[in-house]
Amino acid sequence: MTMTCKYFAFILFFYSVIFCEGLEEPKTKKIDNLKQKIGLKITDEFDNVAYNILVKKLDSLGIKDEQLNDGFDWGGREAGFETYINNNIDTLLSIFVIVEDIVTDKNTSMKQSDSVKASNRVKMPKIIQTADDLSNKKNNLNKINSENKIQKIKDSKSMKSLLSGLRIGGNFGKALIKGSTLSSSVSYFEKSFNIRFPFGVKIGPFLTNVGYETSNYSFASSVDTLGSYYGSGSGMVVNLNISKIIKIGGENLVKELVLGPQNYDHGSGLVAGYNLNLFLGSLPCSISMSSRFNTINFNNGGNAYWGSLYVGMGFDFK
């Protein structure tokens, strides 16, 4: 019984080996065929020379395979290159084989007769024409791809130029100086929000942009006979970039003057001030320090003013 099992196991192992070799044989033929197509001998190894030949062949067809970007050494040398060939053998053959190879019967002699050679010479112009057509199609495809890439770059630059100068920022600050009307009031920390739109006019060394600002204010009166004011003001402003005149801080420090009308919950007036925006390297954001001087004509008569200091951060589109 034991001898029978051993004999059966040996037969099963033998047929498994034969079956595996049968599966491996077609791939071996494909690899040999690929070697011939790129100008190698069947006995040549997939070494650095073979790698360079394949890359040059692909380059001549305008094909860049990302799997070969690491190079021969960093791609695993012979072992890595052989793995690449085995995994991509069908694709590589489809690239290099211009016309389908003639399938010969296993019993047909590998030696061609003179008539077959003559037939091949007759078909050669057609093969050359096919190669030329394929090359022209690839060149046209590469041209179309290049034009598409150029157009995408132009569109990207166009969109970038449309947004250039846009800034969206938020600040947090407090009124530090107050006029006589508000001198007895207590002020609190308040928030502000501002937008600098990406369009304006360049006047000499100055670049002007239109913007929008809104900010809260709070003045709690400590005297019963005086009223308290809690509200907000907003309006369009003009941003005047003076960085070309005042060059302290270089290009990474944007210096602006701000001026515009304001509509307050308790009246109307003006706002004026400055912005200092410091870019954080190549990041599309900046930290800012700004001041605002506000004037207001109250709806019930009288007027007041106050000056505030803010710090904050914004997103910038260069």
C-alpha positions in Angstrom: 0.0 0.0 0.0 2.8 2.3 0.9 4.7 1.6 -2.4 1.5 2.3 -4.4 1.0 5.7 -2.7 4.6 6.6 -3.3 4.3 5.6 -7.0 1.1 7.5 -7.4 2.7 10.6 -5.8 5.7 10.4 -8.1 3.5 10.2 -11.2 1.4 13.2 -10.0 4.6 15.2 -9.4 6.0 14.3 -12.8 2.9 15.4 -14.7 2.7 18.6 -12.6 6.3 19.5 -13.7 5.5 18.7 -17.3 2.3 20.8 -17.1 4.2 23.8 -15.6 6.9 23.6 -18.2 4.2 23.6 -20.9 2.7 26.8 -19.5 6.1 28.4 -19.3 7.1 27.6 -22.9 4.8 30.2 -24.6 6.1 33.0 -22.4 9.7 32.0 -23.1 9.0 32.2 -26.8 7.4 35.6 -26.4 10.5 36.8 -24.5 12.8 35.4 -27.2 10.6 37.2 -29.8 10.9 40.4 -27.9 14.7 40.1 -27.7 14.8 39.8 -31.5 12.5 42.7 -32.0 14.7 45.1 -30.0 17.9 43.8 -31.5 19.1 41.4 -28.9 20.3 37.8 -29.2 18.1 35.1 -27.7 21.1 34.2 -25.4 21.5 37.8 -24.2 20.6 38.5 -20.5 18.3 41.3 -19.4 21.2 43.4 -18.1 22.0 47.1 -18.1 22.7 47.1 -21.9 19.4 45.4 -22.7 17.6 47.9 -20.4 19.1 50.9 -22.2 18.2 49.5 -25.6 14.6 49.0 -24.6 14.3 52.5 -23.1 15.8 54.0 -26.3 13.4 51.9 -28.5 10.4 53.2 -26.5 11.7 56.8 -26.6 12.0 56.6 -30.4 8.3 55.7 -30.5 7.4 58.6 -28.1 6.5 56.2 -25.3 7.4 57.0 -21.7 6.8 54.1 -19.3 6.6 55.3 -15.7 7.7 51.8 -14.5 11.1 52.5 -16.0 11.6 55.9 -14.4 13.6 54.6 -11.5 16.4 53.4 -13.8 18.2 50.1 -14.0 20.0 50.2 -10.6 17.1 51.6 -8.5 14.6 49.4 -10.3 16.1 46.2 -8.9 18.8 45.6 -11.6 18.5 42.2 -13.4 15.8 40.8 -11.2 13.7 43.9 -11.3 14.1 44.2 -15.1 13.2 40.6 -15.7 10.1 41.1 -13.5 9.1 44.1 -15.6 9.5 42.1 -18.8 7.5 39.1 -17.5 4.7 41.4 -16.3 4.5 43.4 -19.5 5.6 41.0 -22.2 2.3 41.2 -24.1 2.1 44.9 -24.1 5.7 45.3 -25.3 5.2 42.8 -28.1 2.1 44.7 -29.2 4.2 47.8 -29.4 7.1 46.4 -31.4 5.3 44.0 -33.7 4.0 46.1 -36.6 2.4 43.2 -38.5 1.2 39.9 -37.1 3.9 37.3 -37.2 3.3 34.4 -39.5 2.0 31.4 -37.5 3.8 28.2 -38.6 2.8 24.7 -37.9 5.0 22.8 -35.4 5.9 20.3 -38.1 6.9 22.9 -40.7 10.5 23.4 -41.2 12.0 26.7 -39.7 14.1 27.2 -42.8 12.3 29.4 -45.3 12.3 28.6 -49.0 13.4 31.0 -51.7 9.8 31.6 -52.7 8.9 32.7 -49.1 11.9 35.0 -49.1 10.7 36.6 -52.3 7.2 36.9 -50.9 8.6 38.7 -47.9 10.6 41.1 -50.2 7.3 41.9 -52.0 5.5 42.6 -48.8 8.3 44.7 -47.3 7.1 48.0 -48.9 3.7 47.4 -47.3 5.3 46.8 -43.9 7.4 50.0 -44.3 4.2 51.9 -45.2 2.5 50.4 -42.2 5.3 51.5 -40.0 5.2 55.0 -41.5 1.5 55.2 -41.0 1.9 54.0 -37.4 4.7 56.5 -36.8 2.5 59.3 -38.2 -0.4 58.4 -36.1 1.8 58.4 -33.0 3.3 61.7 -33.9 -0.2 63.2 -34.4 -1.3 61.7 -31.1 1.7 63.1 -29.3 1.0 66.5 -31.0 -2.6 66.4 -29.9 -1.5 65.4 -26.3 1.1 68.2 -26.3 -1.5 70.8 -27.5 -3.9 69.6 -24.9 -1.3 69.9 -22.2 -0.4 73.4 -23.4 -4.0 74.4 -23.5 -4.5 73.1 -19.9 -1.5 75.1 -18.8 -2.9 78.2 -20.5 -6.3 77.7 -18.9 -4.6 77.2 -15.5 -2.6 80.4 -15.9 -5.6 82.2 -17.2 -7.6 81.1 -14.1 -4.6 82.0 -11.9 -4.4 85.5 -13.4 -8.1 86.0 -12.9 -7.8 85.3 -9.2 -4.4 87.0 -8.7 -4.7 89.6 -6.0 -7.7 88.1 -4.3 -7.5 88.0 -0.5 -10.0 86.8 2.1 -9.1 87.5 5.7 -10.4 87.6 9.2 -9.1 89.7 12.1 -9.6 90.1 15.9 -9.0 93.4 17.6 -10.0 96.1 20.0 -10.6 99.9 20.0 -7.5 101.5 21.7 -8.3 105.2 21.2 -11.7 106.9 21.4 -13.1 110.4 21.0 -14.7 112.4 23.8 -18.2 111.0 23.0 -17.0 107.5 23.7 -14.2 108.2 26.2 -16.2 107.0 29.2 -17.2 103.8 27.4 -15.6 100.4 27.8 -14.6 98.6 24.5 -14.3 94.9 24.0 -12.5 92.6 21.6 -14.4 92.3 18.3 -14.0 90.5 15.0 -13.7 91.8 11.4 -13.9 90.3 8.0 -12.4 91.7 4.7 -12.1 90.8 1.1 -9.7 92.3 -1.5 -11.1 91.6 -4.9 -8.7 90.6 -7.8 -9.3 93.6 -10.0 -8.1 97.1 -9.8 -6.1 99.9 -11.5 -2.4 100.5 -11.5 -1.5 104.1 -11.1 2.3 104.6 -11.5 3.9 102.5 -8.7 0.6 102.1 -6.9 -1.8 99.2 -7.4 -5.3 99.9 -6.3 -7.9 97.2 -5.6 -11.5 97.4 -4.6 -12.4 95.6 -1.4 -15.2 95.0 1.1 -14.9 95.2 4.9 -17.2 94.6 7.8 -16.4 94.8 11.5 -18.2 94.8 14.9 -17.9 97.5 17.5 -18.9 97.6 21.2 -18.9 100.6 23.5 -20.5 100.0 26.9 -21.1 103.3 28.7 -20.0 103.5 32.4 -22.2 106.5 32.9 -26.0 106.1 33.2 -26.7 109.3 31.3 -24.8 108.2 28.2 -25.9 105.4 25.8 -24.0 102.2 24.9 -23.3 101.3 21.3 -23.2 97.7 20.1 -23.3 97.0 16.3 -21.3 96.6 13.1 -20.2 98.7 10.1 -19.6 97.6 6.6 -18.9 99.1 3.1 -16.7 99.1 0.0 -13.1 100.3 0.4 -10.1 101.0 -1.8 -6.9 99.2 -1.1 -3.8 101.1 -2.2 -0.7 98.9 -2.4 2.4 101.0 -1.5 4.9 98.1 -1.4 6.8 99.6 -4.4 7.4 102.8 -2.4 8.0 101.4 1.1 10.3 98.3 0.4 10.9 97.4 4.1 10.2 93.6 4.5 10.7 92.9 0.8 8.1 91.2 -1.5 6.9 88.9 1.3 5.5 91.9 3.3 2.5 93.6 1.5 1.8 97.2 2.7 -1.5 98.7 2.0 -3.5 101.9 2.8 -7.3 101.5 3.1 -10.0 104.1 2.7 -13.8 104.0 2.2 -17.3 104.9 3.4 -19.0 102.9 6.1 -22.6 102.2 7.0 -23.0 101.6 10.8 -26.0 100.4 12.7 -26.0 103.8 14.5 -25.2 106.0 11.5 -22.7 106.5 8.7 -19.1 107.6 8.3 -15.7 106.8 7.0 -12.9 104.2 7.7 -9.2 104.6 7.0 -6.1 102.6 8.0 -3.4 100.3 6.9 -2.7 96.6 6.4 0.6 94.7 6.8 0.3 91.2 5.4 3.3 88.8 5.8 3.3 85.8 3.5 4.2 82.5 5.0 6.8 81.3 2.5 5.1 79.6 -0.5 1.9 79.0 1.3 -1.2 80.7 0.0 -1.8 82.5 3.2 -0.5 85.4 5.3 -0.7 86.8 8.8 -1.7 90.4 9.1 -1.6 93.3 11.4 -3.9 96.2 10.6 -5.3 99.4 12.1 -8.6 101.2 11.5 -9.6 104.8 12.2 -13.4 105.0 12.2 -15.6 108.1 12.2 -19.4 108.1 12.6 -22.2 110.6 12.4 -25.0 109.2 14.7 -28.5 109.0 13.4 -29.8 110.9 16.5 -27.2 113.6 16.1 -23.6 114.0 17.2 -20.5 112.2 16.0 -17.6 110.1 17.4 -14.4 108.4 16.3 -12.3 105.5 17.5 -9.1 103.8 16.4 -8.6 100.0 16.6 -5.8 97.5 16.2 -6.3 94.1 14.7 -4.3 90.9 14.1 -5.4 88.0 11.9 -4.9 85.7 9.0 -6.0 85.5 5.4 -5.9 83.4 2.3 -4.0 85.0 -0.7 -4.1 84.2 -4.4 -0.8 85.4 -5.9 
